[in-house]
Amino acid sequence: QVQLVESGGGWVQPGGSLRLSCVASGSIFSLYAMGWYRQAPGKQRELVAAITSGGSPNYADSVKGRFTISRDNAKNTVYLQMNSLKPEDTAVYYCNAYRVVFISQYNYWGQGTQVTVSS
């Protein structure tokens, strides 16, 4: 079992920056791939960025060059640095931990943190 707690959301003007953090507890953090998803009102949840247990990142096309995902295994924490924010980045952002062991999948979610980009 993994518990995930996000923080760092808030309101920011277009062009601004925010850094989201997600602290994990309850299992071996370094074994999990970690991801940030977001869900805007009336839309499906979508993957924003993910990072493998080995530290390889990947990004949705809409955030490439603006967002950076990173992890600190010593602190059991994954970060999402968001720069050049746009109004369309407004959403609830969720942290995700994912691991596959043989045929079993382990998938955990945080409670979400609101990000609002507006002037």
Backbone hydrogen bonds in HBPLUS format (Angstrom, degrees):
<---DONOR---> <-ACCEPTOR-->    atom                        ^
c    i                          cat <-CA-CA->   ^        H-A-AA   ^      H-
h    n   atom  resd res      DA  || num        DHA   H-A  angle D-A-AA Bond
n    s   type  num  typ     dist DA aas  dist angle  dist       angle   num
A0003-GLN N   A0025-SER O   2.83 MM  22  5.23 167.2  1.85 153.6 158.1     1
A0025-SER N   A0003-GLN O   2.94 MM  22  5.23 140.6  2.10 144.2 153.7     2
A0005-VAL N   A0023-VAL O   3.03 MM  18  5.33 152.9  2.10 142.6 151.2     3
A0023-VAL N   A0005-VAL O   2.99 MM  18  5.33 158.8  2.03 145.3 143.7     4
A0007-SER N   A0021-SER O   2.86 MM  14  5.29 139.1  2.03 150.8 153.8     5
A0021-SER N   A0007-SER O   2.89 MM  14  5.29 163.5  1.92 146.7 149.9     6
A0010-GLY N   A0114-GLN O   2.91 MM 104  6.09 116.8  2.31 139.8 157.4     7
A0116-THR N   A0010-GLY O   2.87 MM 106  6.10 168.5  1.89 155.8 155.9     8
A0012-VAL N   A0116-THR O   2.89 MM 104  6.32 150.2  1.97 162.8 172.1     9
A0118-SER N   A0012-VAL O   3.07 MM 106  6.49 144.7  2.20 148.4 157.3    10
A0016-GLY N   A0013-GLN O   2.94 MM   3  5.54 152.3  2.02 144.8 147.0    11
A0015-GLY N   A0085-LEU O   2.73 MM  70  4.87 166.4  1.75 143.5 148.4    12
A0085-LEU N   A0016-GLY O   3.08 MM  69  5.48 174.5  2.08 152.5 152.9    13
A0018-LEU N   A0082-MET O   2.94 MM  64  5.25 150.4  2.03 143.9 153.4    14
A0082-MET N   A0018-LEU O   2.77 MM  64  5.25 169.3  1.78 178.3 177.9    15
A0020-LEU N   A0080-LEU O   2.89 MM  60  4.98 163.8  1.92 141.6 141.5    16
A0080-LEU N   A0020-LEU O   2.90 MM  60  4.98 148.9  2.00 138.3 140.5    17
A0022-CYS N   A0078-VAL O   2.88 MM  56  5.27 132.4  2.11 152.7 164.7    18
A0078-VAL N   A0022-CYS O   2.98 MM  56  5.27 153.6  2.05 142.8 150.6    19
A0024-ALA N   A0076-ASN O   2.84 MM  52  5.43 167.3  1.86 165.0 169.2    20
A0031-LEU N   A0028-ILE O   3.12 MM   3  5.85 161.0  2.16 121.8 127.3    21
A0032-TYR N   A0029-PHE O   3.05 MM   3  5.70 167.7  2.06 124.2 128.2    22
A0033-ALA N   A0098-TYR O   2.85 MM  65  5.16 157.6  1.90 167.4 160.5    23
A0098-TYR N   A0033-ALA O   2.83 MM  65  5.16 161.6  1.86 157.0 160.1    24
A0034-MET N   A0051-ILE O   2.92 MM  17  5.40 160.4  1.96 161.8 162.3    25
A0051-ILE N   A0034-MET O   2.75 MM  17  5.40 155.0  1.81 162.9 168.7    26
A0035-GLY N   A0096-ASN O   2.86 MM  61  4.94 155.3  1.92 140.8 144.1    27
A0096-ASN N   A0035-GLY O   2.81 MM  61  4.94 146.5  1.92 150.7 149.8    28
A0036-TRP N   A0049-ALA O   2.75 MM  13  5.33 163.2  1.77 162.4 164.4    29
A0048-VAL N   A0036-TRP O   2.79 MM  12  5.53 161.6  1.83 152.5 154.5    30
A0049-ALA N   A0036-TRP O   3.21 MM  13  5.33 158.6  2.25 141.0 145.7    31
A0037-TYR N   A0094-TYR O   2.83 MM  57  5.08 164.5  1.85 151.3 156.7    32
A0094-TYR N   A0037-TYR O   2.73 MM  57  5.08 158.4  1.77 136.8 144.6    33
A0038-ARG N   A0046-GLU O   2.88 MM   8  5.49 151.7  1.96 150.1 159.4    34
A0046-GLU N   A0038-ARG O   2.83 MM   8  5.49 160.8  1.87 154.6 159.4    35
A0039-GLN N   A0092-VAL O   2.88 MM  53  5.33 146.3  2.00 142.3 153.4    36
A0092-VAL N   A0039-GLN O   3.08 MM  53  5.33 172.2  2.09 134.2 133.5    37
A0043-LYS N   A0040-ALA O   2.99 MM   3  5.38 156.3  2.05 141.6 138.9    38
A0060-ALA N   A0048-VAL O   2.90 MM  12  5.20 157.8  1.95 149.5 144.4    39
A0050-ALA N   A0058-ASN O   2.95 MM   8  5.45 156.3  2.00 153.5 157.9    40
A0058-ASN N   A0050-ALA O   2.90 MM   8  5.45 141.9  2.05 152.9 154.6    41
A0052-THR N   A0056-SER O   2.93 MM   4  5.21 158.8  1.97 136.8 140.8    42
A0055-GLY N   A0052-THR O   2.95 MM   3  5.07 159.1  2.00 104.6 111.5    43
A0063-VAL N   A0060-ALA O   3.07 MM   3  5.70 160.6  2.11 118.3 124.0    44
A0066-ARG N   A0063-VAL O   2.94 MM   3  5.40 160.0  1.98 136.0 139.3    45
A0067-PHE N   A0063-VAL O   3.04 MM   4  5.62 157.6  2.10 163.9 162.0    46
A0083-ASN N   A0066-ARG O   3.02 MM  17  5.13 155.6  2.08 133.9 141.1    47
A0068-THR N   A0081-GLN O   2.83 MM  13  5.05 148.9  1.93 142.2 151.5    48
A0081-GLN N   A0068-THR O   2.82 MM  13  5.05 162.6  1.85 157.8 154.6    49
A0070-SER N   A0079-TYR O   3.20 MM   9  5.27 155.4  2.26 131.9 135.4    50
A0079-TYR N   A0070-SER O   2.79 MM   9  5.27 166.4  1.81 150.5 154.7    51
A0072-ASP N   A0077-THR O   2.82 MM   5  5.36 165.6  1.84 164.2 167.2    52
A0075-LYS N   A0072-ASP O   3.04 MM   3  5.45 141.3  2.19 107.9 118.5    53
A0077-THR N   A0072-ASP O   3.22 MM   5  5.36 170.4  2.23 141.6 142.8    54
A0076-ASN N   A0073-ASN O   3.32 MM   3  4.79 157.0  2.37  90.9  97.6    55
A0089-ASP N   A0086-LYS O   2.86 MM   3  5.39 163.6  1.89 119.6 124.9    56
A0090-THR N   A0087-PRO O   3.05 MM   3  5.64 165.2  2.08 118.4 122.2    57
A0091-ALA N   A0115-VAL O   2.99 MM  24  5.52 146.3  2.11 146.0 156.5    58
A0115-VAL N   A0091-ALA O   2.88 MM  24  5.52 161.3  1.91 159.4 165.5    59
A0093-TYR N   A0113-THR O   2.82 MM  20  5.26 174.0  1.82 148.5 146.6    60
A0113-THR N   A0093-TYR O   2.87 MM  20  5.26 144.1  2.00 137.4 148.9    61
A0110-GLY N   A0095-CYS O   3.00 MM  15  5.25 146.0  2.12 148.3 149.4    62
A0097-ALA N   A0108-TYR O   2.99 MM  11  5.14 156.3  2.04 137.5 143.5    63
A0108-TYR N   A0097-ALA O   2.90 MM  11  5.14 160.1  1.94 149.7 155.5    64
A0099-ARG N   A0106-TYR O   2.87 MM   7  5.11 147.5  1.98 146.4 152.3    65
A0106-TYR N   A0099-ARG O   2.76 MM   7  5.11 159.1  1.80 164.1 167.6    66
A0101-VAL N   A0104-SER O   2.83 MM   3  5.22 160.4  1.87 155.2 161.0    67
A0104-SER N   A0101-VAL O   2.93 MM   3  5.22 162.3  1.96 134.9 133.4    68
